[in-house]
């Protein structure tokens, strides 16, 4: 059985084009903040902001980074005051990573910036197009392994 037929390829191409536009918005929103952080560092903050305190091993798993890379990124975030590290209460060999208030505030600022940029793009669409885009992205999000929206909106103020 062929993995992608022509319609699927067209959908994948559309999603790739959209993802480039969304990534551009993500990069621009990160460039607007005073702190300089990379996309992978931002991803770590999003994971911590959405899921709460996590062992380093879980961050490695969630980001698909090599342990040394995840540790290096977290070291940088620690120096910037965006995360904190502590030993696990029951297993002192395990390191728990937590987002700080400064890290949470950074997430909110970036999200507000992104929301503004996306609002500008959406303003260029007609009502019928808006409904199709909303439905398409809702279906895509539902099929995605990302955390559910209710959890993100509760912990991060995303809606």
N, C-alpha and C positions, 0 to 999 in steps of 0.2 A: 504494500500500500504506500503510495506516494505521500510524504509528510505534508507538503504544501501543494495545493492545486492553484490555478491561476488566480482565483478570487482571494484565497488566503495570502498569496504573495502580494497582491494589491493592498490588502489590509495591513500586512506587515510593513510594506513600504510607507504607507500613510502614517503608521504609528512611529516608524523611524524618523520621518520628517517632523512629526509633532514632538518627538522626544528631543530632537536637536533644538527646536524652538524653546521647549521647556528647560532644557539644560542651559541654554543661553540666558534665560530669565534667572535661573538658579545662580549662575555665575555672576550676573550683574547684581543680584540682590546681596550676594556675599561681598562683592566689591564695594558696596555702599556702606558697610559697617566699618567702625574704626579698627576692630580686631582683624588681623589677617589670618584666615583659616582656609584650609583646603576643602575640597568637596568630600574627601574621605573623613576628615576631621568633623565636618558638618554632619556627615552621616552618623558618626559615633554620637554626637550630641542629640541628634534626632532619635536614635535608638534609646539612649538613656532618658531623654525627655518623655518618650512614649511608654517605656517599659519600667522605668525606675532603676534603682541600683542593680548592677549586674556584675557577676564575676568576669574577669578578663577573658576567660575561656569562652564565655557566651558572646562577648563582643567580637572575638576572633571568628566564631561560628557565624554570627549575624552579618558580618562585613565581608566574609570570605578572604580576609587578609591573612598573611603569614603572621604567626605570633610575634615575631620581632618587629614587623611593620606596625602592627596594632599597638604594641608597647611604645614604639617611637612616637606614633601619632598621639597617644595618650600622654606621654611625657610632655610633648609640646602644649597640649591642652591644659595640663596641670600647671605648667609654668605661666600660662596666661590666666589662670584662676577660673577656668571654665568647667573643670572637673576636679574631683577629689579622689584620693585613693585611701583605702583602709584595709586592714586585715580582716578576714572572715572571722566571726566570733567563735565558730566551732572548729575551723580548720585554718590556722594561721599561715599555712603555706599558700592559701588561696587569696588573691587580691580582689577586692570589691571596688568597682568604679561607680562613682555617683556624680550627677550633674550638680553644679553649684547654682546659687541664685543668679550669678553673673551669666552662667551658661544658659539658663532658662530665659533670661532677659534677651540674650543674643538671639536665641531661637525665635522669640516673639518679634524682635525687630526685623529679622530676615523674613519671617512669614508675612509681616505687614507689608514689607517692601515687595515681596513676590505677589501678594494679593493685589497690590496697586498696579503692578505691571501686567498681571493677567487680566485685570479689569479693563485696562486700556485695549488689550487685544480683543477681548470679548465685546467691547463696545463697537467693534468693526463688523460684528455679525448681525444678521437679521434675526427676527424672532424664531422663524422656522429652523434656521441654522443653529440657533442657540439650543433649541430642544433636542436636535439631533446630536450636537456635541455633548450636551449633558448626558443623554442616554448612552452614548458611546463610551464616554469616560467612566460613567457609573458601572457599566458592564465590564470594562477593562479593570477597574479598581476591584470589583468583586472577584474577578478571576486571579488577581495578583496576590502574592504571598505577603504583602505588606500588612501591618497591623490594621485592625478595623477602625473606621472613622470615629465611632463613638469613643473608643479608648483615646485616640489622638485628640479629639476635641475636649475631652475631660481633662487630660493631663497637660496638654499644650495650648489649649485655647483655640485650636483649629476648628473651623466649621466650614 
